[in-house]
């Protein structure tokens, strides 16, 4: 096995920390906003009614 220098370990650590920080920020930010698309099965979805037909 090849021994890694301290510079290589620092690069690996900082790239891992950067990736983790971006991942955590993205998921935290997404969890604060409601979804823009509400499809069937989503909370708050309302069935569309036909525009030309009246419900009697």
CNS distance restraints for C-alpha pairs under 8 A (distance, minus, plus):
assign (resid   4 and name CA) (resid   8 and name CA) 6.03 0.50 0.50
assign (resid   4 and name CA) (resid   9 and name CA) 6.76 0.50 0.50
assign (resid   5 and name CA) (resid   9 and name CA) 6.50 0.50 0.50
assign (resid   6 and name CA) (resid  10 and name CA) 6.15 0.50 0.50
assign (resid   7 and name CA) (resid  11 and name CA) 6.21 0.50 0.50
assign (resid   8 and name CA) (resid  12 and name CA) 6.20 0.50 0.50
assign (resid   9 and name CA) (resid  13 and name CA) 6.03 0.50 0.50
assign (resid  10 and name CA) (resid  14 and name CA) 6.03 0.50 0.50
assign (resid  11 and name CA) (resid  15 and name CA) 6.02 0.50 0.50
assign (resid  12 and name CA) (resid  16 and name CA) 6.07 0.50 0.50
assign (resid  13 and name CA) (resid  17 and name CA) 6.06 0.50 0.50
assign (resid  14 and name CA) (resid  18 and name CA) 5.92 0.50 0.50
assign (resid  15 and name CA) (resid  19 and name CA) 6.11 0.50 0.50
assign (resid  16 and name CA) (resid  20 and name CA) 6.10 0.50 0.50
assign (resid  17 and name CA) (resid  21 and name CA) 5.99 0.50 0.50
assign (resid  18 and name CA) (resid  22 and name CA) 6.18 0.50 0.50
assign (resid  19 and name CA) (resid  23 and name CA) 6.08 0.50 0.50
assign (resid  20 and name CA) (resid  24 and name CA) 6.02 0.50 0.50
assign (resid  21 and name CA) (resid  25 and name CA) 6.03 0.50 0.50
assign (resid  22 and name CA) (resid  26 and name CA) 6.05 0.50 0.50
assign (resid  23 and name CA) (resid  27 and name CA) 6.30 0.50 0.50
assign (resid  24 and name CA) (resid  28 and name CA) 6.00 0.50 0.50
assign (resid  25 and name CA) (resid  29 and name CA) 5.94 0.50 0.50
assign (resid  26 and name CA) (resid  30 and name CA) 6.11 0.50 0.50
assign (resid  27 and name CA) (resid  31 and name CA) 6.08 0.50 0.50
assign (resid  28 and name CA) (resid  32 and name CA) 6.62 0.50 0.50
assign (resid  29 and name CA) (resid  33 and name CA) 7.03 0.50 0.50
assign (resid  30 and name CA) (resid  34 and name CA) 7.92 0.50 0.50
assign (resid  38 and name CA) (resid  42 and name CA) 5.64 0.50 0.50
assign (resid  38 and name CA) (resid  43 and name CA) 7.49 0.50 0.50
assign (resid  38 and name CA) (resid  44 and name CA) 7.30 0.50 0.50
assign (resid  38 and name CA) (resid  45 and name CA) 5.77 0.50 0.50
assign (resid  39 and name CA) (resid  45 and name CA) 6.19 0.50 0.50
assign (resid  40 and name CA) (resid  45 and name CA) 6.20 0.50 0.50
assign (resid  40 and name CA) (resid  47 and name CA) 7.96 0.50 0.50
assign (resid  41 and name CA) (resid  45 and name CA) 7.00 0.50 0.50
assign (resid  49 and name CA) (resid  53 and name CA) 7.93 0.50 0.50
assign (resid  50 and name CA) (resid  54 and name CA) 7.88 0.50 0.50
